[in-house]
Amino acid sequence: MIRLDVSRTGKNPNPKDLWCRFDDYVKYFDTLSEAKAYLKKEYFYCKKRVPCYQEVSGKDVQTGWIYCYKEKDYDQRNGEPYTYYHRDWCTLAVENRQPIDVRKK
């Protein structure tokens, strides 16, 4: 069984603002192919995908991707539209939390 961990982060475009994590969730899949298909469907609109790595037995292994995108919303106080940035950290592991190399088929 494959475990997908997703940590969603966001920030305002202001360079002085910090990134903050606002959502975490876990999904399970029977195969790595199913997990990759889910990510492709979930993040089809992302123009930027960056690999993320973990050290496993002394080697750097790509265990997922960071999906980077902008989103528009409305300020709840005054109704003004604004844009903010997202980075969703998506990592895959076998159920026992052992990281896996996502470049393998």
Secondary structure, 3 states (H helix, E strand, C coil): CEEEEEEEEEECCCCCCCCEEEEEEEEEECCHHHHHHHHHHHCCCCCEEEEEEEEECCEEEEEEEEEEEEEEEECCCCCCEEEEEEEEEEEEEECCCCECCCCCC
